[in-house]
């Protein structure tokens, strides 16, 4: 600590709380920044999961349709499979 003299009050120790307040403000800003980054990462992750789910459902629906057209599964199985995919998609959208 510096020796106090007139005009040097800023560095005399009387304003040590200035550094504490500055450090606290920096820490709070870092915390806010990290929180925003986490929220963006979570949103991106959810979007990617939804996109993957959509692609998987489209592929499964196409396979069901192919099997139904070839007569390898009954039309009722095709309809119930597509309905299950749509229901699963709706459930995921609501979450």
Backbone as JSON Lines, residues from 0, in Angstrom:
{"i":0,"aa":"X","n":[0.84,-1.17,0.0],"ca":[0.0,0.0,0.0],"c":[0.89,1.24,0.0]}
{"i":1,"aa":"X","n":[0.46,2.24,-0.69],"ca":[1.23,3.48,-0.75],"c":[0.94,4.33,0.47]}
{"i":2,"aa":"X","n":[1.88,5.17,0.79],"ca":[1.71,6.09,1.91],"c":[0.77,7.19,1.47]}
{"i":3,"aa":"X","n":[-0.16,7.53,2.36],"ca":[-1.18,8.52,2.01],"c":[-0.6,9.92,2.05]}
{"i":4,"aa":"X","n":[-0.85,10.65,1.01],"ca":[-0.5,12.07,0.99],"c":[-1.64,12.79,0.31]}
{"i":5,"aa":"X","n":[-1.74,14.07,0.51],"ca":[-2.84,14.83,-0.08],"c":[-2.79,14.71,-1.59]}
{"i":6,"aa":"X","n":[-3.96,14.46,-2.18],"ca":[-4.05,14.32,-3.62],"c":[-3.83,12.9,-4.1]}
{"i":7,"aa":"X","n":[-3.33,12.04,-3.23],"ca":[-3.09,10.64,-3.6],"c":[-4.09,9.7,-2.93]}
{"i":8,"aa":"X","n":[-5.25,10.23,-2.56],"ca":[-6.23,9.41,-1.85],"c":[-6.66,8.2,-2.66]}
{"i":9,"aa":"X","n":[-6.67,8.34,-3.99],"ca":[-7.1,7.25,-4.85],"c":[-6.25,6.01,-4.63]}
{"i":10,"aa":"X","n":[-4.98,6.17,-4.36],"ca":[-4.07,5.04,-4.23],"c":[-3.64,4.81,-2.79]}
{"i":11,"aa":"X","n":[-4.29,5.42,-1.87],"ca":[-3.85,5.35,-0.49],"c":[-4.42,4.17,0.27]}
{"i":12,"aa":"X","n":[-5.36,3.48,-0.3],"ca":[-6.0,2.42,0.46],"c":[-7.41,2.8,0.85]}
{"i":13,"aa":"X","n":[-7.75,4.07,0.76],"ca":[-9.1,4.5,1.09],"c":[-10.1,3.99,0.05]}
{"i":14,"aa":"X","n":[-9.61,3.7,-1.15],"ca":[-10.51,3.29,-2.22],"c":[-10.24,1.85,-2.67]}
{"i":15,"aa":"X","n":[-9.81,1.04,-1.7],"ca":[-9.58,-0.37,-2.03],"c":[-10.86,-1.02,-2.53]}
{"i":16,"aa":"X","n":[-12.0,-0.54,-2.05],"ca":[-13.27,-1.14,-2.49],"c":[-13.52,-0.88,-3.97]}
{"i":17,"aa":"X","n":[-12.86,0.12,-4.55],"ca":[-12.98,0.37,-5.99],"c":[-12.53,-0.87,-6.76]}
{"i":18,"aa":"X","n":[-11.41,-1.45,-6.36],"ca":[-10.89,-2.63,-7.04],"c":[-11.8,-3.83,-6.81]}
{"i":19,"aa":"X","n":[-12.33,-3.94,-5.6],"ca":[-13.25,-5.03,-5.29],"c":[-14.52,-4.9,-6.12]}
{"i":20,"aa":"X","n":[-15.05,-3.69,-6.22],"ca":[-16.25,-3.47,-7.02],"c":[-16.0,-3.76,-8.5]}
{"i":21,"aa":"X","n":[-14.86,-3.33,-8.98],"ca":[-14.5,-3.57,-10.37],"c":[-14.38,-5.07,-10.64]}
{"i":22,"aa":"X","n":[-13.7,-5.78,-9.75],"ca":[-13.55,-7.23,-9.89],"c":[-14.91,-7.91,-9.85]}
{"i":23,"aa":"X","n":[-15.79,-7.46,-8.96],"ca":[-17.13,-8.03,-8.84],"c":[-17.93,-7.8,-10.13]}
{"i":24,"aa":"X","n":[-17.83,-6.58,-10.68],"ca":[-18.55,-6.26,-11.92],"c":[-18.03,-7.11,-13.08]}
{"i":25,"aa":"X","n":[-16.73,-7.31,-13.14],"ca":[-16.14,-8.15,-14.19],"c":[-16.63,-9.59,-14.03]}
{"i":26,"aa":"X","n":[-16.62,-10.1,-12.81],"ca":[-17.08,-11.47,-12.55],"c":[-18.54,-11.63,-12.92]}
{"i":27,"aa":"X","n":[-19.37,-10.64,-12.59],"ca":[-20.8,-10.71,-12.93],"c":[-21.0,-10.7,-14.44]}
{"i":28,"aa":"X","n":[-20.22,-9.89,-15.14],"ca":[-20.33,-9.84,-16.6],"c":[-19.9,-11.16,-17.22]}
{"i":29,"aa":"X","n":[-18.83,-11.75,-16.7],"ca":[-18.4,-13.06,-17.18],"c":[-19.48,-14.1,-16.96]}
{"i":30,"aa":"X","n":[-20.12,-14.05,-15.79],"ca":[-21.18,-15.0,-15.49],"c":[-22.36,-14.82,-16.45]}
{"i":31,"aa":"X","n":[-22.73,-13.57,-16.73],"ca":[-23.83,-13.31,-17.68],"c":[-23.46,-13.81,-19.07]}
{"i":32,"aa":"X","n":[-22.22,-13.57,-19.48],"ca":[-21.76,-14.01,-20.8],"c":[-21.8,-15.53,-20.9]}
{"i":33,"aa":"X","n":[-21.31,-16.2,-19.86],"ca":[-21.34,-17.67,-19.86],"c":[-22.76,-18.19,-19.89]}
{"i":34,"aa":"X","n":[-23.65,-17.54,-19.17],"ca":[-25.05,-17.95,-19.15],"c":[-25.68,-17.83,-20.53]}
{"i":35,"aa":"X","n":[-25.4,-16.73,-21.21],"ca":[-25.93,-16.53,-22.57],"c":[-25.35,-17.59,-23.51]}
{"i":36,"aa":"X","n":[-24.06,-17.85,-23.38],"ca":[-23.43,-18.86,-24.23],"c":[-24.01,-20.25,-23.99]}
{"i":37,"aa":"X","n":[-24.26,-20.57,-22.71],"ca":[-24.88,-21.86,-22.38],"c":[-26.27,-21.97,-22.99]}
{"i":38,"aa":"X","n":[-27.05,-20.89,-22.88],"ca":[-28.41,-20.9,-23.43],"c":[-28.37,-21.09,-24.95]}
{"i":39,"aa":"X","n":[-27.43,-20.44,-25.62],"ca":[-27.29,-20.6,-27.07],"c":[-26.89,-22.04,-27.41]}
{"i":40,"aa":"X","n":[-25.99,-22.6,-26.63],"ca":[-25.54,-23.98,-26.89],"c":[-26.69,-24.97,-26.69]}
{"i":41,"aa":"X","n":[-27.49,-24.76,-25.65],"ca":[-28.64,-25.64,-25.39],"c":[-29.64,-25.52,-26.54]}
{"i":42,"aa":"X","n":[-29.91,-24.3,-26.98],"ca":[-30.85,-24.1,-28.08],"c":[-30.34,-24.79,-29.34]}
{"i":43,"aa":"X","n":[-29.06,-24.61,-29.65],"ca":[-28.48,-25.24,-30.84],"c":[-28.56,-26.76,-30.73]}
{"i":44,"aa":"X","n":[-28.25,-27.29,-29.56],"ca":[-28.3,-28.74,-29.35],"c":[-29.71,-29.27,-29.56]}
{"i":45,"aa":"X","n":[-30.69,-28.57,-29.03],"ca":[-32.09,-29.0,-29.21],"c":[-32.5,-28.95,-30.67]}
{"i":46,"aa":"X","n":[-32.07,-27.9,-31.37],"ca":[-32.39,-27.79,-32.79],"c":[-31.76,-28.94,-33.57]}
{"i":47,"aa":"X","n":[-30.52,-29.28,-33.23],"ca":[-29.85,-30.38,-33.92],"c":[-30.54,-31.72,-33.62]}
{"i":48,"aa":"X","n":[-30.95,-31.93,-32.39],"ca":[-31.65,-33.16,-32.03],"c":[-32.98,-33.24,-32.78]}
{"i":49,"aa":"X","n":[-33.69,-32.13,-32.85],"ca":[-34.96,-32.11,-33.58],"c":[-34.75,-32.39,-35.06]}
{"i":50,"aa":"X","n":[-33.73,-31.81,-35.64],"ca":[-33.44,-32.05,-37.05],"c":[-33.09,-33.53,-37.28]}
{"i":51,"aa":"X","n":[-32.29,-34.1,-36.41],"ca":[-31.94,-35.52,-36.52],"c":[-33.18,-36.4,-36.41]}
{"i":52,"aa":"X","n":[-34.05,-36.07,-35.47],"ca":[-35.28,-36.82,-35.28],"c":[-36.16,-36.73,-36.52]}
{"i":53,"aa":"X","n":[-36.25,-35.52,-37.09],"ca":[-37.06,-35.33,-38.3],"c":[-36.52,-36.17,-39.46]}
{"i":54,"aa":"X","n":[-35.22,-36.16,-39.63],"ca":[-34.6,-36.94,-40.7],"c":[-34.86,-38.43,-40.49]}
{"i":55,"aa":"X","n":[-34.7,-38.89,-39.26],"ca":[-34.94,-40.3,-38.95],"c":[-36.39,-40.67,-39.24]}
{"i":56,"aa":"X","n":[-37.32,-39.8,-38.87],"ca":[-38.74,-40.07,-39.13],"c":[-39.03,-40.1,-40.62]}
{"i":57,"aa":"X","n":[-38.43,-39.17,-41.36],"ca":[-38.64,-39.17,-42.8],"c":[-38.12,-40.46,-43.43]}
{"i":58,"aa":"X","n":[-36.95,-40.9,-42.99],"ca":[-36.38,-42.15,-43.51],"c":[-37.25,-43.34,-43.16]}
{"i":59,"aa":"X","n":[-37.72,-43.38,-41.92],"ca":[-38.56,-44.5,-41.5],"c":[-39.89,-44.49,-42.24]}
{"i":60,"aa":"X","n":[-40.47,-43.31,-42.45],"ca":[-41.73,-43.21,-43.19],"c":[-41.53,-43.66,-44.64]}
{"i":61,"aa":"X","n":[-40.41,-43.27,-45.24],"ca":[-40.12,-43.69,-46.62],"c":[-39.95,-45.2,-46.7]}
{"i":62,"aa":"X","n":[-39.3,-45.79,-45.71],"ca":[-39.12,-47.24,-45.69],"c":[-40.45,-47.95,-45.51]}
{"i":63,"aa":"X","n":[-41.3,-47.44,-44.65],"ca":[-42.64,-48.02,-44.48],"c":[-43.43,-47.96,-45.78]}
{"i":64,"aa":"X","n":[-43.35,-46.81,-46.43],"ca":[-44.06,-46.65,-47.7],"c":[-43.52,-47.63,-48.74]}
{"i":65,"aa":"X","n":[-42.22,-47.77,-48.82],"ca":[-41.61,-48.69,-49.78],"c":[-42.07,-50.12,-49.52]}
{"i":66,"aa":"X","n":[-42.07,-50.52,-48.25],"ca":[-42.5,-51.88,-47.9],"c":[-43.98,-52.09,-48.23]}
{"i":67,"aa":"X","n":[-44.8,-51.06,-48.01],"ca":[-46.23,-51.18,-48.31],"c":[-46.46,-51.27,-49.81]}
{"i":68,"aa":"X","n":[-45.75,-50.47,-50.58],"ca":[-45.89,-50.48,-52.04],"c":[-45.46,-51.83,-52.59]}
{"i":69,"aa":"X","n":[-44.42,-52.42,-52.05],"ca":[-43.93,-53.72,-52.51],"c":[-44.8,-54.87,-51.98]}
{"i":70,"aa":"X","n":[-45.71,-54.55,-51.09],"ca":[-46.59,-55.58,-50.54],"c":[-45.93,-56.4,-49.44]}
{"i":71,"aa":"X","n":[-44.83,-55.93,-48.92],"ca":[-44.13,-56.68,-47.87],"c":[-44.75,-56.46,-46.49]}
{"i":72,"aa":"X","n":[-45.5,-55.39,-46.34],"ca":[-46.27,-55.18,-45.11],"c":[-47.68,-54.77,-45.51]}
{"i":73,"aa":"X","n":[-48.66,-55.09,-44.68],"ca":[-50.04,-54.68,-45.01],"c":[-50.19,-53.15,-44.92]}
{"i":74,"aa":"X","n":[-51.15,-52.65,-45.66],"ca":[-51.4,-51.21,-45.67],"c":[-51.73,-50.7,-44.27]}
{"i":75,"aa":"X","n":[-52.42,-51.5,-43.48],"ca":[-52.78,-51.09,-42.11],"c":[-51.51,-50.91,-41.26]}
{"i":76,"aa":"X","n":[-50.51,-51.75,-41.46],"ca":[-49.25,-51.62,-40.73],"c":[-48.54,-50.34,-41.15]}
{"i":77,"aa":"X","n":[-48.61,-50.03,-42.44],"ca":[-48.03,-48.78,-42.94],"c":[-48.7,-47.58,-42.28]}
{"i":78,"aa":"X","n":[-50.04,-47.58,-42.28],"ca":[-50.78,-46.45,-41.69],"c":[-50.49,-46.32,-40.21]}
{"i":79,"aa":"X","n":[-50.46,-47.42,-39.48],"ca":[-50.2,-47.33,-38.04],"c":[-48.76,-46.89,-37.77]}
{"i":80,"aa":"X","n":[-47.83,-47.32,-38.59],"ca":[-46.44,-46.9,-38.44],"c":[-46.27,-45.42,-38.67]}
{"i":81,"aa":"X","n":[-46.91,-44.9,-39.72],"ca":[-46.84,-43.47,-40.02],"c":[-47.53,-42.68,-38.91]}
{"i":82,"aa":"X","n":[-48.66,-43.18,-38.41],"ca":[-49.36,-42.49,-37.32],"c":[-48.49,-42.44,-36.07]}
{"i":83,"aa":"X","n":[-47.77,-43.52,-35.78],"ca":[-46.87,-43.54,-34.61],"c":[-45.74,-42.53,-34.79]}
{"i":84,"aa":"X","n":[-45.21,-42.44,-36.0],"ca":[-44.16,-41.45,-36.26],"c":[-44.68,-40.03,-36.08]}
{"i":85,"aa":"X","n":[-45.87,-39.77,-36.58],"ca":[-46.46,-38.43,-36.43],"c":[-46.72,-38.1,-34.97]}
{"i":86,"aa":"X","n":[-47.21,-39.09,-34.22],"ca":[-47.46,-38.88,-32.79],"c":[-46.16,-38.59,-32.05]}
{"i":87,"aa":"X","n":[-45.12,-39.35,-32.36],"ca":[-43.81,-39.13,-31.74],"c":[-43.28,-37.74,-32.09]}
{"i":88,"aa":"X","n":[-43.48,-37.35,-33.32],"ca":[-43.04,-36.02,-33.77],"c":[-43.8,-34.92,-33.02]}
{"i":89,"aa":"X","n":[-45.11,-35.12,-32.85],"ca":[-45.92,-34.15,-32.12],"c":[-45.5,-34.06,-30.66]}
{"i":90,"aa":"X","n":[-45.2,-35.21,-30.05],"ca":[-44.76,-35.23,-28.65],"c":[-43.46,-34.46,-28.48]}
{"i":91,"aa":"X","n":[-42.55,-34.65,-29.41],"ca":[-41.25,-33.96,-29.34],"c":[-41.4,-32.47,-29.57]}
{"i":92,"aa":"X","n":[-42.33,-32.09,-30.43],"ca":[-42.55,-30.68,-30.72],"c":[-43.11,-29.95,-29.49]}
{"i":93,"aa":"X","n":[-43.96,-30.63,-28.74],"ca":[-44.56,-30.02,-27.55],"c":[-43.56,-29.78,-26.45]}
{"i":94,"aa":"X","n":[-42.52,-30.61,-26.41],"ca":[-41.51,-30.46,-25.35],"c":[-40.68,-29.31,-25.68]}
